[in-house]
């Protein structure tokens, strides 16, 4: 059941470490607040194990409202582990809020997802993939799991990787999903030496794609960066897009990313 907050630190921030807390910032005089309130309460009763609803009267707790930049109400913020992870403003239809919650509530299986990440880091990819597939069967809309599965199969089955991330739109994963789409397109070219546009750069570009498929990322980046210097817009600026995608896929702190970042930047502005 929803509860009125009097001690924000204890009733919202501390409690959100045990269960997500959806905070409804409202006031008695606010007509849209009165429209939204029963919708939130109904949804909270349906999902008692996933999240709890807390109500903050902005007239009674103006300092809290000010701290969290509440300028218009109703304002709804989702707190997880003491932090705001998502929010919306204004009265929304129930189906919109349901989709919003599905998108932003953390998975009940998050500990298993973290285990899968550990398995990936330990290069136990078959074990990680099996675990992630089981999680996805239980939570078919879990975008984090879809992205992880796409990463695992990207170079063995680029078309499957693209299928996994087809509907990934969550901002937390969208950049990586875009990188996977870019790399998947390159990995799906049937015969790079024949199917790419005619150019003096075609053979080198095909070689870079071959290196990419073989996970020879260092060699692939060297070739892509060289093409940027000499034939920047070949394959619709494909070399630049490939480099950015690889940097995102590997991570900014990866040794290969750090090795090639400076040369990539210099090649763009020759």
Backbone torsions as a table, in degrees:
resi	resn	phi	psi	omega
1	UNK	NA	147.5	178.2
2	UNK	-67.1	154.7	179.0
3	UNK	-138.8	149.5	178.0
4	UNK	-84.3	129.8	-175.3
5	UNK	-84.7	131.7	171.8
6	UNK	-118.8	-31.3	178.0
7	UNK	-118.7	93.2	-173.2
8	UNK	-63.0	-39.8	-179.1
9	UNK	-57.8	-48.0	-175.8
10	UNK	-80.3	-46.2	-169.9
11	UNK	-82.8	-17.3	178.0
12	UNK	-118.3	-63.4	-173.5
13	UNK	-62.3	-52.2	-178.3
14	UNK	-68.6	-39.8	-178.9
15	UNK	-65.8	-29.7	-176.6
16	UNK	-68.8	-8.4	174.3
17	UNK	-79.3	-17.6	178.5
18	UNK	-100.5	-32.8	-179.5
19	UNK	-156.0	142.2	177.9
20	UNK	-57.9	139.3	-179.9
21	UNK	-117.0	120.5	176.3
22	UNK	-94.2	117.8	-175.5
23	UNK	-104.5	123.6	177.6
24	UNK	-101.1	104.2	175.4
25	UNK	-82.6	121.4	-172.2
26	UNK	-147.5	177.4	173.0
27	UNK	-152.2	152.3	-175.8
28	UNK	-59.8	-35.4	-175.5
29	UNK	-78.5	-7.6	-172.5
30	UNK	-88.4	109.3	-178.9
31	UNK	-64.3	-44.4	176.9
32	UNK	-60.6	-30.7	177.1
33	UNK	-63.0	-41.5	-179.4
34	UNK	-68.6	-26.9	175.7
35	UNK	-73.9	-39.9	-175.4
36	UNK	-77.0	-35.2	-172.2
37	UNK	-53.1	-50.4	-179.2
38	UNK	-65.0	-29.2	177.3
39	UNK	-65.2	-47.8	179.1
40	UNK	-63.2	-40.3	-179.4
41	UNK	-65.0	-39.6	178.7
42	UNK	-64.7	-43.5	179.0
43	UNK	-66.5	-37.6	179.5
44	UNK	-64.1	-36.9	178.9
45	UNK	-68.6	-27.9	179.9
46	UNK	-78.5	-25.4	-173.7
47	UNK	-123.2	46.8	-173.7
48	UNK	-61.6	-24.6	-178.9
49	UNK	-88.2	-12.2	-174.7
50	UNK	-100.3	-33.9	-178.0
51	UNK	-162.6	163.0	177.3
52	UNK	-124.2	154.2	-178.3
53	UNK	-105.7	127.3	176.0
54	UNK	-121.8	141.0	-177.0
55	UNK	-115.0	129.0	179.1
56	UNK	-115.0	113.9	176.2
57	UNK	-77.4	111.4	-175.6
58	UNK	-66.5	-18.6	176.1
59	UNK	-75.9	-33.3	-178.5
60	UNK	-86.6	-31.5	-177.3
61	UNK	-125.7	62.1	-177.7
62	UNK	-64.5	-30.2	179.9
63	UNK	-65.7	-38.7	178.0
64	UNK	-66.4	-44.6	178.7
65	UNK	-60.1	-40.8	179.8
66	UNK	-67.1	-42.7	-179.0
67	UNK	-59.4	-35.6	-177.7
68	UNK	-101.7	22.5	171.1
69	UNK	55.0	41.2	176.8
70	UNK	-82.4	105.8	-177.1
71	UNK	-105.5	-24.2	174.8
72	UNK	-141.2	152.2	-177.1
73	UNK	-129.1	155.2	1.7
74	UNK	-70.2	144.0	178.0
75	UNK	-129.3	123.4	-175.1
76	UNK	-117.0	126.7	-178.4
77	UNK	-127.5	138.1	178.0
78	UNK	-100.5	120.7	179.8
79	UNK	-104.1	128.8	175.6
80	UNK	-133.7	123.9	-179.5
81	UNK	52.1	45.0	172.8
82	UNK	81.0	3.1	-176.5
83	UNK	-128.1	150.8	174.0
84	UNK	-76.9	122.0	-179.7
85	UNK	-107.2	-15.8	178.5
86	UNK	-166.9	158.7	178.6
87	UNK	-160.6	162.3	170.4
88	UNK	-148.6	160.4	-177.1
89	UNK	-123.9	139.0	176.6
90	UNK	94.7	159.6	177.4
91	UNK	-71.2	128.2	-178.5
92	UNK	-120.5	152.5	175.8
93	UNK	-63.8	155.4	-176.7
94	UNK	-59.2	-41.5	-177.3
95	UNK	-65.8	-33.0	178.0
96	UNK	-67.9	-42.6	179.5
97	UNK	-66.4	-38.4	178.4
98	UNK	-60.6	-44.9	177.9
99	UNK	-64.7	-39.9	179.5
100	UNK	-62.3	-44.0	178.9
101	UNK	-65.0	-42.8	179.6
102	UNK	-59.8	-34.6	-177.7
103	UNK	-75.5	-36.3	-168.4
104	UNK	-108.1	-17.3	178.0
105	UNK	-68.6	134.9	177.7
106	UNK	-66.3	151.3	-179.0
107	UNK	-67.2	142.3	172.7
108	UNK	-67.4	-17.9	-178.9
109	UNK	-101.8	23.9	-174.6
110	UNK	-58.7	-35.9	-179.8
111	UNK	-64.0	-33.8	178.5
112	UNK	-73.6	-33.0	175.8
113	UNK	-65.3	-41.8	177.9
114	UNK	-64.0	-35.9	175.9
115	UNK	-63.4	-40.6	177.9
116	UNK	-61.7	-41.0	177.2
117	UNK	-61.1	-40.0	178.0
118	UNK	-63.8	-42.2	178.5
119	UNK	-62.5	-39.2	177.6
120	UNK	-63.3	-45.0	179.8
121	UNK	-61.9	-30.0	178.9
122	UNK	-87.9	6.8	179.5
123	UNK	62.0	30.4	174.6
124	UNK	-99.9	60.7	-171.1
125	UNK	-63.3	-41.1	178.3
126	UNK	-59.7	-40.5	178.8
127	UNK	-65.9	-41.5	179.7
128	UNK	-63.7	-42.2	-177.7
129	UNK	-65.2	-42.7	179.3
130	UNK	-61.5	-43.0	179.5
131	UNK	-63.6	-45.3	-179.0
132	UNK	-65.6	-36.9	178.1
133	UNK	-64.4	-37.3	177.2
134	UNK	-66.6	-39.5	178.6
135	UNK	-65.5	-42.6	-178.9
136	UNK	-65.1	-33.4	176.4
137	UNK	-63.3	-34.7	179.2
138	UNK	-81.7	-30.3	-177.8
139	UNK	-132.7	78.6	-173.9
140	UNK	-62.5	-17.3	-178.8
141	UNK	-98.1	6.3	-175.1
142	UNK	-73.0	106.4	-174.3
143	UNK	-73.6	-31.1	177.1
144	UNK	-61.8	-43.4	-179.7
145	UNK	-66.9	-39.9	178.4
146	UNK	-59.9	-41.9	180.0
147	UNK	-66.7	-41.9	179.0
148	UNK	-63.3	-41.8	177.8
149	UNK	-64.8	-39.0	177.8
150	UNK	-62.5	-40.5	177.2
151	UNK	-60.4	-41.4	-175.7
152	UNK	-68.2	-34.2	-175.1
153	UNK	-104.1	3.9	-171.9
154	UNK	-53.8	-46.1	-172.7
155	UNK	-91.3	-16.5	175.4
156	UNK	-89.4	-35.0	-177.3
157	UNK	-147.6	78.4	-174.8
158	UNK	-60.4	-31.3	179.5
159	UNK	-68.8	-38.5	176.4
160	UNK	-64.8	-39.8	177.8
161	UNK	-58.9	-43.4	178.9
162	UNK	-63.8	-36.6	178.2
163	UNK	-64.5	-40.8	-179.4
164	UNK	-58.7	-39.9	-172.1
165	UNK	-104.4	17.7	-177.0
166	UNK	-56.8	-41.0	-175.4
167	UNK	-109.3	19.0	179.4
168	UNK	-77.4	117.3	-178.7
169	UNK	-129.5	-8.1	-179.7
170	UNK	-58.0	126.8	-178.9
171	UNK	-55.2	-27.4	-180.0
172	UNK	-66.0	-25.0	-174.8
173	UNK	-122.4	-4.3	-171.1
174	UNK	-66.3	-37.0	-179.6
175	UNK	-65.2	-43.9	178.4
176	UNK	-66.7	-38.5	177.3
177	UNK	-61.7	-41.0	177.4
178	UNK	-62.9	-39.7	178.1
179	UNK	-62.7	-42.5	179.3
180	UNK	-64.2	-38.3	177.2
181	UNK	-60.6	-44.1	179.9
182	UNK	-62.4	-47.0	-178.2
183	UNK	-70.1	-34.1	178.0
184	UNK	-63.6	-40.2	178.6
185	UNK	-59.6	-45.2	179.5
186	UNK	-64.4	-40.9	-179.3
187	UNK	-69.3	-17.9	-177.3
188	UNK	-93.3	-3.8	178.4
189	UNK	-67.6	120.9	-172.5
190	UNK	-59.6	-51.0	-178.4
191	UNK	-139.5	91.1	-175.5
192	UNK	-55.2	-34.6	-177.8
193	UNK	-72.1	-14.5	-179.0
194	UNK	-114.8	-37.3	-169.3
195	UNK	-90.3	-8.7	177.8
196	UNK	-83.9	161.0	-179.4
197	UNK	-60.2	145.7	178.2
198	UNK	-63.9	130.0	-179.9
199	UNK	-175.9	160.1	174.2
200	UNK	-65.2	-17.9	-178.2
201	UNK	-90.7	-5.4	-171.0
202	UNK	-60.6	-45.2	-176.7
203	UNK	-66.1	-39.9	178.4
204	UNK	-67.5	-40.6	178.6
205	UNK	-63.8	-41.9	176.7
206	UNK	-61.5	-37.7	176.8
207	UNK	-64.8	-39.1	177.7
208	UNK	-63.9	-41.4	177.8
209	UNK	-63.6	-40.6	178.1
210	UNK	-63.1	-42.4	176.6
211	UNK	-61.1	-40.9	179.8
212	UNK	-60.2	-46.6	-179.6
213	UNK	-62.9	-31.3	-180.0
214	UNK	-87.4	4.1	-178.5
215	UNK	63.7	26.8	173.2
216	UNK	-89.6	72.2	-170.0
217	UNK	-67.2	-35.8	179.2
218	UNK	-60.2	-50.5	-179.2
219	UNK	-65.8	-39.0	179.7
220	UNK	-62.0	-44.9	-179.0
221	UNK	-65.0	-39.3	177.8
222	UNK	-58.0	-45.1	-179.0
223	UNK	-68.6	-44.6	-179.6
224	UNK	-60.8	-42.6	-179.0
225	UNK	-67.3	-36.9	177.2
226	UNK	-63.9	-38.5	178.0
227	UNK	-67.2	-37.2	176.0
228	UNK	-57.2	-39.1	-179.0
229	UNK	-67.3	-34.0	-170.6
230	UNK	-109.8	-24.4	-174.2
231	UNK	-150.9	60.0	-167.4
232	UNK	-47.8	-43.8	-169.9
233	UNK	-99.7	17.6	175.8
234	UNK	-61.3	140.0	-178.3
235	UNK	53.0	48.4	176.9
236	UNK	55.7	51.0	179.7
237	UNK	62.8	31.6	-172.4
238	UNK	-63.1	-34.6	-178.2
239	UNK	-67.0	-42.9	177.3
240	UNK	-61.5	-45.3	-179.6
241	UNK	-63.0	-38.8	-180.0
242	UNK	-65.5	-42.3	178.7
243	UNK	-61.7	-48.1	-179.8
244	UNK	-60.8	-42.0	179.5
245	UNK	-63.7	-41.8	179.3
246	UNK	-66.3	-41.0	177.2
247	UNK	-59.5	-42.5	179.6
248	UNK	-67.6	-41.6	-179.5
249	UNK	-63.2	-44.3	-178.2
250	UNK	-77.1	-32.6	-175.3
251	UNK	102.6	144.8	-175.1
252	UNK	-64.6	-24.0	-178.3
253	UNK	-94.1	-1.8	178.7
254	UNK	-65.4	143.3	-175.3
255	UNK	-61.0	-34.4	-180.0
256	UNK	-71.2	-39.9	175.5
257	UNK	-59.7	-48.2	-177.8
258	UNK	-64.9	-33.1	179.7
259	UNK	-64.9	-37.4	-170.9
260	UNK	-104.4	-8.2	-176.0
261	UNK	-58.3	-46.6	-177.0
262	UNK	-64.3	-46.2	179.4
263	UNK	-62.7	-38.3	178.1
264	UNK	-61.0	-47.2	179.0
265	UNK	-62.1	-40.6	179.7
266	UNK	-66.3	-39.4	-178.5
267	UNK	-63.9	-32.8	-178.3
268	UNK	-67.1	-28.7	-172.2
269	UNK	-116.3	26.7	176.9
270	UNK	-69.8	NA	NA
